[in-house]
Amino acid sequence: MDISARKEQFSFAYIQAIAAQIGLNYSKDAVDDDSVDIRLSGKGFTGGKVRNPKIEIQLKCTSQNLVKGDVIKFPLKLKNYNDPRGEDVAAPRYLMVLVVPEQIGNWTHVTNNALVLFNNCYWASLRYRPKTKNLTNVSVEISVDQKVTTKSLMKLMELASKGEYV
């Protein structure tokens, strides 16, 4: 398997592990033609408008050091920038960028008591981002404070259950 495919599979596993921990369903379309790699859905969100909220995720994985101060600057193809942008989608869409070590052997560490996945994954909403005059790609800035964690995924699902978007 080439390195791009390995990164893709590792990013799916990373998000799926966090989603499983908090009881979210994970699904994937057979064909990704709308810049949606996976969907997460779940029951048990009370007080919202939506009984079984969903969020859609575009996943990217890189071993480049893209952290510049308090943001990650991720180069995104124009199509992948435009597809999740805008207000005409049924479910909230998020870009999630997993940053892994350069050496594949350092992506995980297994002990008798733990499986550790390295490094961090960050999320951003492109919904209200402006149109761009760029023709091929856009540098998307993501705050390093927006890490994908059980707490942040729960918050995104709670917002979706209320019909709210970030």
RATADA-V518660 format. One record per residue. SS is DSSP state (H for helix, E for strand, C for the rest). PHI is phi in whole degrees, 0 to 359 (none if undefined). NEAR is the number of other ideal C-beta (glycine too) atoms within 12 Angstrom. Layout:
ss:SS phi:PHI near:NEAR
ss:SS phi:PHI near:NEAR
This chain:
ss:C phi:none near:10
ss:C phi:286 near:9
ss:H phi:297 near:17
ss:H phi:297 near:14
ss:H phi:294 near:13
ss:H phi:297 near:20
ss:H phi:298 near:28
ss:H phi:300 near:25
ss:H phi:296 near:23
ss:H phi:294 near:32
ss:H phi:293 near:37
ss:H phi:299 near:29
ss:H phi:297 near:26
ss:H phi:299 near:40
ss:H phi:292 near:43
ss:H phi:297 near:30
ss:H phi:296 near:24
ss:H phi:293 near:33
ss:H phi:298 near:34
ss:H phi:297 near:17
ss:H phi:300 near:19
ss:C phi:257 near:27
ss:C phi:80 near:18
ss:C phi:266 near:33
ss:E phi:280 near:21
ss:E phi:241 near:28
ss:E phi:220 near:22
ss:C phi:218 near:23
ss:C phi:287 near:15
ss:C phi:294 near:8
ss:C phi:233 near:9
ss:C phi:260 near:20
ss:C phi:246 near:11
ss:C phi:229 near:23
ss:C phi:59 near:30
ss:C phi:243 near:30
ss:C phi:273 near:37
ss:E phi:216 near:33
ss:E phi:236 near:33
ss:E phi:242 near:41
ss:E phi:217 near:28
ss:C phi:193 near:30
ss:C phi:256 near:18
ss:C phi:95 near:18
ss:C phi:270 near:30
ss:C phi:260 near:14
ss:C phi:82 near:14
ss:C phi:256 near:19
ss:C phi:273 near:15
ss:C phi:249 near:24
ss:C phi:288 near:17
ss:C phi:232 near:20
ss:C phi:294 near:35
ss:E phi:227 near:32
ss:E phi:231 near:47
ss:E phi:247 near:36
ss:E phi:231 near:47
ss:E phi:258 near:40
ss:E phi:257 near:39
ss:E phi:226 near:40
ss:E phi:221 near:37
ss:E phi:216 near:31
ss:C phi:253 near:24
ss:C phi:283 near:20
ss:C phi:278 near:14
ss:C phi:258 near:27
ss:E phi:284 near:22
ss:E phi:235 near:15
ss:C phi:72 near:11
ss:C phi:256 near:13
ss:E phi:224 near:19
ss:E phi:255 near:34
ss:E phi:251 near:25
ss:E phi:254 near:36
ss:E phi:282 near:22
ss:E phi:240 near:34
ss:E phi:301 near:22
ss:H phi:305 near:21
ss:H phi:301 near:21
ss:H phi:289 near:31
ss:H phi:278 near:31
ss:H phi:285 near:29
ss:C phi:301 near:25
ss:C phi:277 near:39
ss:C phi:279 near:30
ss:C phi:101 near:21
ss:C phi:252 near:14
ss:C phi:256 near:13
ss:C phi:246 near:25
ss:C phi:286 near:18
ss:C phi:240 near:31
ss:E phi:301 near:39
ss:E phi:242 near:40
ss:E phi:226 near:43
ss:E phi:269 near:43
ss:E phi:234 near:47
ss:E phi:243 near:43
ss:E phi:265 near:42
ss:E phi:256 near:32
ss:C phi:246 near:32
ss:C phi:297 near:23
ss:C phi:299 near:16
ss:C phi:278 near:12
ss:H phi:304 near:19
ss:H phi:297 near:12
ss:H phi:261 near:15
ss:C phi:287 near:27
ss:E phi:226 near:21
ss:E phi:219 near:15
ss:E phi:247 near:12
ss:C phi:236 near:8
ss:C phi:296 near:6
ss:C phi:243 near:7
ss:C phi:205 near:9
ss:E phi:239 near:14
ss:E phi:253 near:15
ss:E phi:255 near:28
ss:C phi:251 near:23
ss:C phi:256 near:31
ss:E phi:234 near:28
ss:E phi:242 near:41
ss:E phi:236 near:37
ss:E phi:237 near:39
ss:E phi:207 near:38
ss:E phi:264 near:33
ss:C phi:257 near:38
ss:C phi:311 near:26
ss:C phi:258 near:15
ss:C phi:289 near:25
ss:C phi:284 near:14
ss:C phi:299 near:13
ss:C phi:236 near:19
ss:C phi:270 near:8
ss:C phi:298 near:17
ss:C phi:256 near:11
ss:C phi:237 near:15
ss:E phi:209 near:18
ss:E phi:225 near:27
ss:E phi:272 near:20
ss:E phi:263 near:36
ss:E phi:265 near:24
ss:E phi:234 near:35
ss:E phi:295 near:22
ss:C phi:292 near:24
ss:C phi:285 near:17
ss:C phi:266 near:28
ss:E phi:279 near:26
ss:C phi:279 near:39
ss:C phi:223 near:23
ss:H phi:299 near:20
ss:H phi:294 near:16
ss:H phi:291 near:30
ss:H phi:294 near:39
ss:H phi:298 near:25
ss:H phi:297 near:25
ss:H phi:297 near:40
ss:H phi:291 near:38
ss:H phi:298 near:27
ss:H phi:299 near:27
ss:H phi:298 near:36
ss:H phi:294 near:29
ss:C phi:267 near:20
ss:C phi:75 near:18
ss:C phi:259 near:22
ss:C phi:234 near:26
ss:C phi:268 near:25
